[in-house]
Amino acid sequence: MIKRLIVLAALAVFAGGLMGGCGKNEGDAAKKEVKMEGSTTVLPLVMEWTHAFQKKNEGMKIILTGTGSGAGIKSLIDGTVGCAMSSRKIKDDEKKQCKDKGFDAVEHEVAWDCLTFIVSKDNPMSEITKEQLAAIYTGGAKTWKEAVPDLNFDQKIVVVTREQSSGTFEYFNESILEKKKLRDDAQSVQSSQDVINLVAQTKGAVGYVGVGYYIANQNKVKALKFKSDADGKYYMPTDYGKYPVTRPLFLYSKGQPAGILADFIKFALSEEGQQIVDKAGFIPLAKIKQ
């Protein structure tokens, strides 16, 4: 399901939403429309919710655009969207910009994600540590043999990363690189799907995506087990509760949500909405709060 909806995301509009409001005047249509923009990690999950929500609410129009967390929050500040999708918390300066525009950005935590490290299918790597990733992404290791001396894979490493406005990049930069400088030859791409495609097509490549993208594309790429500092064991990103590199996912509304947006967020947080989170490969809120 995610893979099908990601294709639709390239059109920037959920196709079903275009049907809403047909035959209505502009005033009526506007009341049944909401625009959301932002994180490409959160996007496929929101599209799953949209698919189910619109089945229950005929005529509702939800327009979705995946541009990255920072771009989505900027559009919220600028007033061009009613909701921002984000894989990071809003920053203090962004909150101030919202207040300067006369509103508060209200935070809605909707799910959790596991940051997943991926390589091409022909890569013999099966597990990795934070230290090895940091060495690879800062330029301390140029080949897989340098990164993992015991590995019989003397292949040049092609580093794939997200653009710096991405919430996924910011989380990776803080949690793995500890804000050290990224190597100069890292290949920056605009979306999580771009990371999947480039890693899948490039021998020796390594990248990172949200777990939902990995699950939807596991026929193309391989996920690496990641070492937990808590017990020294390696875990797959689907080992929820044990995998160490996790983060919350958010929707940010322009003030308290009302109308269709309020109904949509209520649905996302409902039992049915959280079941969709689970099926999509993300972590429902209840599993985090256990």
Stockholm file with secondary structure:
# STOCKHOLM 1.0

chainA/1-290         MIKRLIVLAALAVFAGGLMGGCGKNEGDAAKKEVKMEGSTTVLPLVMEWTHAFQKKNEGMKIILTGTGSGAGIKSLIDGTVGCAMSSRKIKDDEKKQCKDKGFDAVEHEVAWDCLTFIVSKDNPMSEITKEQLAAIYTGGAKTWKEAVPDLNFDQKIVVVTREQSSGTFEYFNESILEKKKLRDDAQSVQSSQDVINLVAQTKGAVGYVGVGYYIANQNKVKALKFKSDADGKYYMPTDYGKYPVTRPLFLYSKGQPAGILADFIKFALSEEGQQIVDKAGFIPLAKIKQ
#=GR chainA/1-290 SS CHHHHHHHHTTTSCGGGGGTTTTSCHHHHHHTEEEEEECTTTHHHHHHHHHHHHHHSTTCEEEEEECCHHHHHHHHHHTSCSEEEESSCCCHHHHHHHHHTTCCEEEEEEEEEEEEEEEETTCCCCEECHHHHHHHHHTSCSBHHHHSTTCCCCCBCEEEEECTTCHHHHHHHHHTSTTCCCCTTCEEESSHHHHHHHHHHSTTEEEEEEHHHHHHTTTTEEECEEECTTTSCEECTTSTTTCSCEEEEEEEEESSCCHHHHHHHHHHHSHHHHHHHHHTTSBCHHHHCC
#=GC SS_cons         CHHHHHHHHTTTSCGGGGGTTTTSCHHHHHHTEEEEEECTTTHHHHHHHHHHHHHHSTTCEEEEEECCHHHHHHHHHHTSCSEEEESSCCCHHHHHHHHHTTCCEEEEEEEEEEEEEEEETTCCCCEECHHHHHHHHHTSCSBHHHHSTTCCCCCBCEEEEECTTCHHHHHHHHHTSTTCCCCTTCEEESSHHHHHHHHHHSTTEEEEEEHHHHHHTTTTEEECEEECTTTSCEECTTSTTTCSCEEEEEEEEESSCCHHHHHHHHHHHSHHHHHHHHHTTSBCHHHHCC
//
